[in-house]
């Protein structure tokens, strides 16, 4: 007597579904064919993997079971017996059209052609998903999380209002608030707060430095890395061409975003300065805005069902730009020379001198998030230096919004 475990479907010629009694009589041979936390269909019931005690149960249905036990001995109820109807979890439902499932590392990029599953989709295709998960795995979903068999193989939805509820009204409110904030803005004070050194212990904002990923520019990478480590600042080396190194850099960047997300939750508002070293490769002038501000938005979308869930109810609205329940993050961006940057901490009040690129001297990105509604608004304001005075270039202000 030979046995095999296959996906529920048409029974191959010469095979039939095994009975529960046959499973129990041949458990030693069959158990290795079943995953530890697997459940398989028998002709008159079901059989459990070793994680569930290796039991056989007669008289139960096959809903939610994606595999069946076959034997080819020709006995026990007639060859070619029809298999039970496949449960929705065993094959993609016509309404969803899903056919491929993949589990990736939390910090990896989502591959092309894939997206995060929802809780409903996990439940519809539970067995297909569980084949990608280990016993004690917990995976992120677009609107919650799903657990491996060790935790009960269940999906948990986020306990909050519908995603993106009132996005248009939220975005309009934020933009109106920002317009009021900007009309009263002291541009010199705002920009100099980012560019002026105020002492190691009290320096705000945080500093992230983007530079060449290697020492092809006369050792710049090593020098800047050593300098920022000495100051206790974050260093994010950019890599655009080498895919493997680019993936490593993105992981570092994502961890930093998550860290600042936690700070935002705790403080209600966080300021960050992103400095790019001129001549450090990676096309500073061309990439100055695109490669950082948009990555924040992209990664925030990924964190929607995880870290930023904690924003719900924690918005302290400490900024006038924030509606009730929201928090904000301000990111200043400049391009400077290596010498200007490393001399930055030479004395109290020392300022960095941004290099104009693409007609821009300084950019201020204001990111406002609402954890309960899962809405975000990103406003980019451009500043120019003229005659020693900073002024907004209102014609280049851009506001975008979305859900996460």
WOBEL-V486077 format. One record per pair of residues at least 6 apart in sequence whose C-alpha atoms are under 8 Angstrom apart, sorted by the first residue. I is the first residue (numbers start at 1). J is the second residue. D is the distance in Angstrom with one decimal. If there is no record, write none. Layout:
BEGIN
i=I j=J d=D
i=I j=J d=D
END
This chain:
BEGIN
i=1 j=71 d=6.8
i=1 j=72 d=6.6
i=1 j=73 d=5.2
i=2 j=71 d=5.5
i=2 j=72 d=5.9
i=2 j=73 d=6.8
i=3 j=30 d=6.8
i=3 j=69 d=7.0
i=3 j=70 d=5.5
i=3 j=71 d=4.5
i=3 j=72 d=7.0
i=4 j=30 d=7.7
i=4 j=33 d=6.9
i=4 j=69 d=6.0
i=4 j=70 d=5.4
i=4 j=71 d=6.6
i=5 j=33 d=6.4
i=5 j=34 d=7.2
i=5 j=40 d=7.8
i=5 j=67 d=6.5
i=5 j=68 d=5.6
i=5 j=69 d=4.7
i=5 j=70 d=6.2
i=6 j=67 d=5.4
i=6 j=68 d=5.6
i=6 j=69 d=6.8
i=6 j=70 d=7.6
i=7 j=66 d=5.8
i=7 j=67 d=4.2
i=7 j=68 d=6.1
i=7 j=90 d=7.7
i=8 j=66 d=5.6
i=8 j=67 d=4.9
i=8 j=68 d=5.6
i=8 j=83 d=6.9
i=8 j=84 d=7.4
i=8 j=85 d=7.8
i=8 j=86 d=5.8
i=8 j=90 d=7.3
i=9 j=83 d=6.3
i=9 j=84 d=7.8
i=9 j=85 d=7.5
i=9 j=86 d=6.5
i=10 j=82 d=7.2
i=10 j=83 d=6.3
i=11 j=17 d=7.7
i=11 j=80 d=6.3
i=11 j=81 d=7.3
i=11 j=82 d=6.8
i=11 j=83 d=6.4
i=12 j=80 d=7.4
i=13 j=80 d=6.4
i=14 j=72 d=5.9
i=14 j=74 d=7.3
i=14 j=79 d=6.5
i=14 j=80 d=6.8
i=15 j=70 d=6.2
i=15 j=71 d=5.6
i=15 j=72 d=4.3
i=15 j=73 d=7.5
i=15 j=74 d=7.1
i=15 j=79 d=6.1
i=15 j=80 d=6.1
i=16 j=70 d=5.4
i=16 j=71 d=5.6
i=16 j=72 d=6.3
i=16 j=74 d=7.3
i=16 j=78 d=7.3
i=16 j=79 d=5.1
i=16 j=80 d=5.1
i=16 j=81 d=5.6
i=16 j=82 d=8.0
i=17 j=42 d=6.1
i=17 j=43 d=5.3
i=17 j=68 d=7.2
i=17 j=69 d=5.8
i=17 j=70 d=4.4
i=17 j=71 d=6.2
i=17 j=81 d=6.7
i=17 j=83 d=7.1
i=18 j=42 d=5.5
i=18 j=43 d=5.8
i=18 j=69 d=5.7
i=18 j=70 d=5.2
i=18 j=71 d=5.6
i=18 j=76 d=7.4
i=19 j=42 d=5.2
i=19 j=43 d=5.0
i=19 j=44 d=5.8
i=19 j=45 d=7.4
i=19 j=76 d=7.2
i=20 j=42 d=5.9
i=20 j=43 d=7.2
i=20 j=44 d=6.4
i=20 j=45 d=6.2
i=20 j=46 d=6.6
i=20 j=47 d=6.8
i=20 j=56 d=5.7
i=20 j=57 d=6.8
i=20 j=58 d=6.4
i=21 j=56 d=7.8
i=23 j=30 d=6.9
i=23 j=47 d=7.2
i=23 j=56 d=7.2
i=24 j=55 d=7.7
i=24 j=56 d=6.6
i=27 j=54 d=7.8
i=31 j=49 d=6.5
i=31 j=50 d=6.9
i=31 j=54 d=7.2
i=34 j=40 d=7.7
i=34 j=48 d=7.9
i=34 j=49 d=5.6
i=35 j=49 d=6.0
i=35 j=50 d=7.8
i=36 j=49 d=4.9
i=36 j=50 d=5.1
i=36 j=51 d=4.9
i=36 j=52 d=7.7
i=37 j=48 d=7.4
i=37 j=49 d=5.3
i=37 j=50 d=6.7
i=37 j=51 d=4.9
i=37 j=52 d=6.4
i=37 j=135 d=7.2
i=37 j=149 d=6.1
i=37 j=150 d=7.7
i=38 j=48 d=6.2
i=38 j=49 d=5.0
i=38 j=51 d=7.9
i=39 j=46 d=6.9
i=39 j=47 d=5.8
i=39 j=48 d=4.6
i=39 j=49 d=6.0
i=39 j=65 d=6.5
i=39 j=67 d=7.4
i=40 j=46 d=5.6
i=40 j=47 d=5.3
i=40 j=48 d=6.5
i=40 j=65 d=6.2
i=40 j=66 d=7.0
i=40 j=67 d=5.0
i=40 j=68 d=4.9
i=40 j=69 d=6.4
i=41 j=47 d=6.4
i=41 j=62 d=6.2
i=41 j=65 d=6.6
i=41 j=66 d=7.8
i=41 j=67 d=6.1
i=41 j=68 d=4.3
i=41 j=69 d=6.1
i=42 j=68 d=6.1
i=42 j=69 d=5.8
i=42 j=70 d=8.0
i=43 j=83 d=7.7
i=44 j=58 d=5.6
i=44 j=59 d=5.8
i=44 j=60 d=7.5
i=45 j=56 d=7.4
i=45 j=57 d=5.5
i=45 j=58 d=4.2
i=45 j=59 d=5.0
i=45 j=60 d=5.0
i=45 j=61 d=6.5
i=45 j=62 d=7.5
i=46 j=56 d=5.8
i=46 j=57 d=5.4
i=46 j=58 d=6.6
i=46 j=60 d=6.9
i=46 j=61 d=7.9
i=46 j=62 d=7.4
i=47 j=54 d=6.9
i=47 j=55 d=5.9
i=47 j=56 d=4.4
i=47 j=57 d=6.4
i=48 j=54 d=4.8
i=48 j=55 d=5.3
i=48 j=56 d=6.3
i=49 j=55 d=7.5
i=62 j=84 d=7.1
i=62 j=87 d=7.2
i=63 j=86 d=7.8
i=63 j=87 d=5.2
i=63 j=88 d=8.0
i=64 j=87 d=5.2
i=64 j=88 d=6.8
i=64 j=89 d=5.5
i=64 j=90 d=6.9
i=64 j=126 d=7.5
i=64 j=127 d=7.4
i=65 j=86 d=7.8
i=65 j=87 d=6.4
i=65 j=89 d=7.2
i=65 j=90 d=6.6
i=65 j=127 d=7.1
i=66 j=86 d=6.9
i=66 j=87 d=6.8
i=66 j=89 d=6.8
i=66 j=90 d=4.3
i=66 j=91 d=7.8
i=66 j=127 d=5.9
i=66 j=128 d=7.8
i=67 j=90 d=7.8
i=72 j=79 d=8.0
i=88 j=124 d=5.6
i=88 j=125 d=6.5
i=89 j=123 d=6.8
i=89 j=124 d=4.6
i=89 j=125 d=3.7
i=89 j=126 d=5.1
i=89 j=127 d=5.7
i=89 j=128 d=6.9
i=90 j=125 d=6.0
i=90 j=126 d=7.4
i=90 j=127 d=5.9
i=90 j=128 d=6.3
i=91 j=99 d=7.6
i=91 j=125 d=6.6
i=91 j=128 d=7.5
i=92 j=98 d=5.1
i=92 j=99 d=5.8
i=92 j=124 d=7.5
i=92 j=125 d=6.4
i=93 j=124 d=7.2
i=96 j=121 d=7.7
i=101 j=128 d=7.1
i=101 j=129 d=6.4
i=101 j=132 d=7.4
i=102 j=129 d=7.8
i=102 j=132 d=6.4
i=103 j=132 d=6.0
i=103 j=133 d=7.1
i=103 j=139 d=8.0
i=104 j=110 d=7.6
i=106 j=140 d=7.9
i=107 j=251 d=5.5
i=107 j=254 d=6.9
i=107 j=255 d=7.9
i=108 j=247 d=7.4
i=108 j=251 d=6.9
i=109 j=247 d=7.9
i=116 j=140 d=7.8
i=116 j=141 d=5.7
i=116 j=142 d=5.4
i=117 j=141 d=5.3
i=117 j=142 d=5.9
i=118 j=141 d=5.4
i=118 j=142 d=5.1
i=118 j=143 d=5.8
i=118 j=144 d=7.4
i=119 j=141 d=6.5
i=119 j=142 d=7.5
i=119 j=143 d=6.4
i=119 j=144 d=6.5
i=119 j=145 d=7.1
i=119 j=146 d=7.3
i=119 j=155 d=5.7
i=119 j=156 d=7.1
i=119 j=157 d=6.6
i=122 j=129 d=6.7
i=122 j=146 d=7.5
i=122 j=155 d=7.1
i=123 j=154 d=7.7
i=123 j=155 d=7.1
i=126 j=153 d=7.8
i=130 j=148 d=6.5
i=130 j=149 d=7.4
i=130 j=153 d=7.5
i=133 j=148 d=6.1
i=134 j=148 d=6.2
i=134 j=149 d=7.7
i=135 j=148 d=5.0
i=135 j=149 d=5.1
i=135 j=150 d=4.9
i=135 j=151 d=7.7
i=136 j=147 d=7.2
i=136 j=148 d=5.2
i=136 j=149 d=6.7
i=136 j=150 d=5.0
i=136 j=151 d=6.4
i=137 j=147 d=6.0
i=137 j=148 d=4.8
i=137 j=150 d=7.9
i=138 j=145 d=6.9
i=138 j=146 d=5.8
i=138 j=147 d=4.6
i=138 j=148 d=6.1
i=139 j=145 d=5.6
i=139 j=146 d=5.3
i=139 j=147 d=6.5
i=140 j=146 d=6.7
i=140 j=305 d=7.0
i=140 j=306 d=7.4
i=141 j=305 d=6.8
i=142 j=302 d=7.9
i=142 j=304 d=7.4
i=142 j=305 d=6.0
i=143 j=157 d=6.0
i=143 j=158 d=6.1
i=143 j=304 d=7.8
i=143 j=305 d=5.6
i=144 j=155 d=7.2
i=144 j=156 d=5.6
i=144 j=157 d=4.5
i=144 j=158 d=5.1
i=144 j=305 d=5.4
i=144 j=306 d=7.7
i=145 j=155 d=5.7
i=145 j=156 d=5.4
i=145 j=157 d=6.7
i=145 j=305 d=7.6
i=146 j=153 d=6.9
i=146 j=154 d=5.7
i=146 j=155 d=4.2
i=146 j=156 d=6.2
i=147 j=153 d=4.9
i=147 j=154 d=5.5
i=147 j=155 d=6.4
i=148 j=154 d=7.5
i=158 j=305 d=7.3
i=158 j=309 d=7.9
i=160 j=312 d=7.8
i=160 j=372 d=5.9
i=160 j=373 d=7.6
i=161 j=372 d=6.3
i=161 j=373 d=6.1
i=162 j=373 d=6.7
i=163 j=373 d=5.7
i=163 j=374 d=5.5
i=163 j=375 d=7.7
i=163 j=403 d=7.0
i=163 j=404 d=7.7
i=164 j=373 d=5.5
i=164 j=374 d=5.5
i=164 j=375 d=5.5
i=164 j=402 d=7.5
i=164 j=403 d=5.3
i=164 j=404 d=7.7
i=165 j=373 d=5.6
i=165 j=374 d=7.7
i=165 j=375 d=7.7
i=166 j=373 d=7.6
i=167 j=373 d=8.0
i=167 j=375 d=6.1
i=167 j=401 d=7.9
i=167 j=402 d=7.1
i=167 j=403 d=7.5
i=170 j=323 d=7.9
i=170 j=375 d=7.5
i=171 j=376 d=7.7
i=171 j=377 d=6.1
i=171 j=401 d=6.5
i=173 j=323 d=7.2
i=174 j=321 d=6.0
i=174 j=322 d=6.5
i=174 j=323 d=6.8
i=174 j=368 d=7.7
i=174 j=377 d=7.3
i=175 j=321 d=8.0
i=175 j=379 d=8.0
i=175 j=399 d=7.7
i=177 j=320 d=6.8
i=177 j=321 d=5.0
i=177 j=322 d=7.5
i=178 j=320 d=7.8
i=178 j=321 d=5.3
i=181 j=320 d=7.0
i=181 j=321 d=6.9
i=187 j=390 d=5.6
i=187 j=391 d=5.8
i=187 j=392 d=7.1
i=188 j=389 d=6.5
i=188 j=390 d=5.2
i=188 j=391 d=7.6
i=191 j=362 d=7.7
i=191 j=390 d=7.4
i=192 j=351 d=7.6
i=193 j=204 d=7.9
i=194 j=204 d=7.5
i=194 j=205 d=6.5
i=194 j=273 d=6.5
i=194 j=332 d=6.8
i=195 j=351 d=5.4
i=195 j=352 d=5.4
i=195 j=353 d=7.8
i=196 j=349 d=5.6
i=196 j=350 d=5.6
i=196 j=351 d=4.4
i=196 j=352 d=6.7
i=197 j=203 d=6.7
i=197 j=344 d=6.6
i=197 j=345 d=6.3
i=197 j=347 d=7.5
i=197 j=348 d=5.8
i=197 j=349 d=5.1
i=197 j=350 d=5.4
i=197 j=351 d=6.3
i=198 j=204 d=7.8
i=198 j=348 d=5.6
i=198 j=349 d=5.9
i=199 j=345 d=7.7
i=199 j=348 d=6.0
i=200 j=231 d=7.7
i=200 j=345 d=8.0
i=204 j=271 d=7.1
i=204 j=272 d=7.8
i=205 j=270 d=7.6
i=205 j=271 d=4.9
i=205 j=272 d=4.8
i=205 j=273 d=6.0
i=206 j=233 d=7.0
i=206 j=234 d=8.0
i=206 j=271 d=6.7
i=206 j=272 d=4.8
i=206 j=273 d=5.9
i=207 j=233 d=5.9
i=207 j=234 d=6.4
i=207 j=272 d=6.1
i=207 j=273 d=4.8
i=207 j=274 d=5.9
i=207 j=275 d=7.1
i=208 j=233 d=6.7
i=208 j=234 d=5.0
i=208 j=235 d=5.5
i=208 j=236 d=6.4
i=208 j=272 d=7.6
i=208 j=273 d=6.3
i=208 j=274 d=4.9
i=208 j=275 d=6.2
i=209 j=228 d=8.0
i=209 j=234 d=6.9
i=209 j=235 d=5.0
i=209 j=236 d=5.7
i=209 j=237 d=7.3
i=209 j=274 d=5.8
i=209 j=275 d=4.9
i=209 j=276 d=5.9
i=209 j=277 d=7.7
i=210 j=235 d=6.8
i=210 j=236 d=5.2
i=210 j=237 d=5.2
i=210 j=238 d=5.8
i=210 j=274 d=7.3
i=210 j=275 d=6.2
i=210 j=276 d=4.9
i=210 j=277 d=6.9
i=211 j=221 d=6.6
i=211 j=236 d=7.3
i=211 j=237 d=5.1
i=211 j=238 d=5.7
i=211 j=276 d=6.0
i=211 j=277 d=5.7
i=211 j=280 d=5.2
i=211 j=281 d=6.8
i=211 j=282 d=7.5
i=212 j=220 d=7.4
i=212 j=221 d=5.8
i=212 j=237 d=5.9
i=212 j=238 d=5.8
i=212 j=239 d=7.1
i=212 j=280 d=4.8
i=212 j=281 d=5.1
i=212 j=282 d=6.5
i=213 j=221 d=6.3
i=213 j=237 d=4.8
i=213 j=238 d=5.4
i=213 j=239 d=5.6
i=214 j=220 d=7.9
i=214 j=221 d=5.6
i=214 j=222 d=7.8
i=215 j=221 d=5.3
i=215 j=222 d=6.7
i=217 j=279 d=7.7
i=217 j=280 d=6.5
i=217 j=281 d=7.6
i=220 j=280 d=7.0
i=220 j=338 d=8.0
i=221 j=237 d=7.7
i=221 j=280 d=7.9
i=224 j=338 d=7.7
i=224 j=342 d=7.8
i=225 j=235 d=6.3
i=227 j=342 d=7.1
i=228 j=234 d=6.7
i=228 j=235 d=6.5
i=229 j=235 d=7.7
i=236 j=249 d=7.0
i=236 j=252 d=7.1
i=236 j=253 d=6.7
i=237 j=249 d=6.7
i=238 j=246 d=7.4
i=238 j=249 d=6.6
i=238 j=282 d=6.9
i=239 j=245 d=6.4
i=239 j=246 d=4.9
i=239 j=249 d=6.8
i=239 j=282 d=7.1
i=240 j=246 d=6.0
i=240 j=282 d=6.8
i=254 j=299 d=6.8
i=257 j=296 d=7.1
i=257 j=299 d=7.6
i=258 j=303 d=8.0
i=258 j=307 d=7.1
i=260 j=270 d=7.5
i=261 j=307 d=7.1
i=261 j=308 d=7.0
i=262 j=307 d=7.4
i=263 j=269 d=8.0
i=263 j=270 d=6.9
i=264 j=270 d=5.6
i=264 j=327 d=6.9
i=264 j=328 d=7.3
i=264 j=329 d=7.1
i=265 j=310 d=7.1
i=265 j=311 d=5.9
i=265 j=314 d=6.4
i=265 j=315 d=7.3
i=265 j=327 d=7.5
i=266 j=314 d=8.0
i=267 j=316 d=7.9
i=268 j=314 d=7.6
i=268 j=315 d=6.0
i=268 j=316 d=5.3
i=268 j=317 d=6.5
i=268 j=318 d=6.0
i=268 j=327 d=5.1
i=268 j=328 d=6.7
i=269 j=318 d=6.6
i=269 j=319 d=7.0
i=269 j=327 d=6.0
i=269 j=328 d=5.1
i=269 j=329 d=5.6
i=269 j=330 d=7.9
i=270 j=328 d=6.9
i=270 j=329 d=5.0
i=270 j=330 d=6.4
i=271 j=329 d=6.0
i=271 j=330 d=4.8
i=271 j=331 d=6.0
i=271 j=332 d=7.8
i=272 j=329 d=7.7
i=272 j=330 d=6.2
i=272 j=331 d=4.7
i=272 j=332 d=6.2
i=273 j=331 d=5.6
i=273 j=332 d=4.7
i=273 j=333 d=6.0
i=273 j=334 d=7.9
i=274 j=331 d=7.0
i=274 j=332 d=6.0
i=274 j=333 d=4.8
i=274 j=334 d=6.6
i=275 j=333 d=6.0
i=275 j=334 d=5.2
i=275 j=335 d=5.8
i=275 j=336 d=7.1
i=276 j=284 d=6.7
i=276 j=288 d=7.6
i=276 j=333 d=7.9
i=276 j=334 d=6.3
i=276 j=335 d=4.7
i=276 j=336 d=6.4
i=277 j=284 d=7.6
i=277 j=335 d=5.8
i=277 j=336 d=5.3
i=277 j=337 d=5.4
i=277 j=338 d=5.6
i=277 j=341 d=7.8
i=278 j=284 d=6.4
i=278 j=335 d=6.0
i=278 j=336 d=5.6
i=278 j=337 d=5.1
i=278 j=338 d=7.0
i=278 j=355 d=7.9
i=279 j=337 d=7.7
i=284 j=335 d=7.3
i=285 j=357 d=5.2
i=285 j=358 d=6.4
i=286 j=358 d=7.6
i=288 j=333 d=7.7
i=288 j=334 d=7.9
i=288 j=335 d=7.6
i=289 j=333 d=7.6
i=293 j=365 d=7.2
i=300 j=308 d=7.7
i=300 j=404 d=6.5
i=301 j=403 d=7.1
i=301 j=404 d=4.0
i=302 j=404 d=7.0
i=303 j=309 d=7.9
i=303 j=404 d=7.5
i=304 j=374 d=7.0
i=304 j=404 d=4.9
i=308 j=371 d=6.2
i=309 j=371 d=5.9
i=309 j=372 d=7.6
i=310 j=371 d=7.0
i=311 j=326 d=7.7
i=311 j=327 d=7.7
i=311 j=370 d=6.9
i=311 j=371 d=4.4
i=311 j=372 d=7.1
i=312 j=325 d=7.3
i=312 j=370 d=7.1
i=312 j=371 d=4.2
i=312 j=372 d=4.5
i=313 j=325 d=6.1
i=313 j=371 d=7.3
i=313 j=372 d=6.9
i=314 j=325 d=6.7
i=314 j=326 d=7.8
i=315 j=324 d=7.0
i=315 j=325 d=4.2
i=315 j=326 d=4.5
i=315 j=327 d=5.1
i=315 j=370 d=7.4
i=315 j=371 d=7.8
i=316 j=324 d=7.4
i=316 j=325 d=6.4
i=316 j=326 d=6.8
i=316 j=327 d=6.6
i=317 j=323 d=6.4
i=317 j=324 d=5.8
i=317 j=325 d=6.4
i=317 j=326 d=5.8
i=317 j=327 d=5.8
i=317 j=328 d=7.9
i=318 j=327 d=7.5
i=319 j=327 d=7.7
i=319 j=328 d=7.1
i=321 j=328 d=7.8
i=321 j=368 d=7.8
i=322 j=328 d=6.6
i=322 j=368 d=6.6
i=325 j=370 d=6.2
i=325 j=371 d=7.5
i=325 j=372 d=7.5
i=326 j=368 d=6.6
i=326 j=369 d=5.4
i=326 j=370 d=4.3
i=326 j=371 d=6.8
i=327 j=368 d=5.7
i=327 j=369 d=5.5
i=327 j=370 d=6.6
i=328 j=366 d=6.9
i=328 j=367 d=5.5
i=328 j=368 d=4.3
i=328 j=369 d=6.2
i=329 j=366 d=5.9
i=329 j=367 d=5.0
i=329 j=368 d=6.4
i=330 j=364 d=6.8
i=330 j=365 d=5.6
i=330 j=366 d=4.5
i=330 j=367 d=6.2
i=331 j=364 d=5.8
i=331 j=365 d=5.0
i=331 j=366 d=6.5
i=332 j=362 d=7.2
i=332 j=363 d=5.7
i=332 j=364 d=4.6
i=332 j=365 d=6.3
i=333 j=362 d=6.0
i=333 j=363 d=5.2
i=333 j=364 d=6.5
i=334 j=354 d=5.7
i=334 j=355 d=7.5
i=334 j=361 d=6.8
i=334 j=362 d=5.4
i=334 j=363 d=6.9
i=335 j=354 d=5.4
i=335 j=355 d=5.5
i=335 j=356 d=7.6
i=335 j=357 d=7.7
i=335 j=361 d=7.9
i=336 j=352 d=7.2
i=336 j=353 d=6.4
i=336 j=354 d=4.9
i=336 j=355 d=5.4
i=337 j=355 d=7.6
i=340 j=352 d=6.0
i=340 j=353 d=7.0
i=341 j=352 d=6.5
i=344 j=350 d=5.8
i=344 j=351 d=6.3
i=344 j=352 d=6.2
i=354 j=361 d=5.8
i=354 j=362 d=7.0
i=355 j=361 d=6.1
i=359 j=384 d=8.0
i=360 j=382 d=6.7
i=360 j=383 d=6.7
i=360 j=384 d=6.2
i=361 j=382 d=7.7
i=361 j=383 d=6.1
i=361 j=384 d=5.2
i=361 j=385 d=6.6
i=362 j=382 d=6.2
i=362 j=383 d=5.1
i=362 j=384 d=6.6
i=363 j=380 d=6.8
i=363 j=381 d=5.8
i=363 j=382 d=4.8
i=363 j=383 d=6.1
i=364 j=380 d=5.8
i=364 j=381 d=5.2
i=364 j=382 d=6.5
i=364 j=383 d=7.8
i=365 j=378 d=6.7
i=365 j=379 d=5.6
i=365 j=380 d=4.5
i=365 j=381 d=6.4
i=366 j=377 d=8.0
i=366 j=378 d=5.7
i=366 j=379 d=5.1
i=366 j=380 d=6.5
i=367 j=376 d=7.0
i=367 j=377 d=5.8
i=367 j=378 d=4.5
i=367 j=379 d=6.5
i=368 j=376 d=5.6
i=368 j=377 d=5.3
i=368 j=378 d=6.5
i=369 j=375 d=5.8
i=369 j=376 d=4.4
i=369 j=377 d=6.7
i=370 j=376 d=6.4
i=374 j=403 d=5.5
i=374 j=404 d=5.4
i=375 j=401 d=7.5
i=375 j=402 d=5.9
i=375 j=403 d=4.5
i=375 j=404 d=6.3
i=376 j=401 d=5.6
i=376 j=402 d=5.5
i=376 j=403 d=5.9
i=376 j=404 d=7.3
i=377 j=399 d=7.0
i=377 j=400 d=5.8
i=377 j=401 d=4.2
i=377 j=402 d=6.7
i=378 j=399 d=5.7
i=378 j=400 d=5.4
i=378 j=401 d=6.1
i=379 j=397 d=7.3
i=379 j=398 d=5.7
i=379 j=399 d=4.3
i=379 j=400 d=6.5
i=380 j=397 d=5.6
i=380 j=398 d=5.2
i=380 j=399 d=6.3
i=381 j=392 d=7.1
i=381 j=393 d=7.4
i=381 j=394 d=7.4
i=381 j=396 d=7.0
i=381 j=397 d=4.7
i=381 j=398 d=6.8
i=382 j=392 d=5.9
i=382 j=393 d=5.4
i=382 j=394 d=7.3
i=382 j=396 d=6.3
i=382 j=397 d=6.3
i=383 j=390 d=6.5
i=383 j=391 d=5.5
i=383 j=392 d=4.5
i=383 j=393 d=5.6
i=384 j=390 d=5.7
i=384 j=391 d=5.6
i=384 j=392 d=6.4
i=384 j=393 d=6.7
i=385 j=391 d=6.5
END
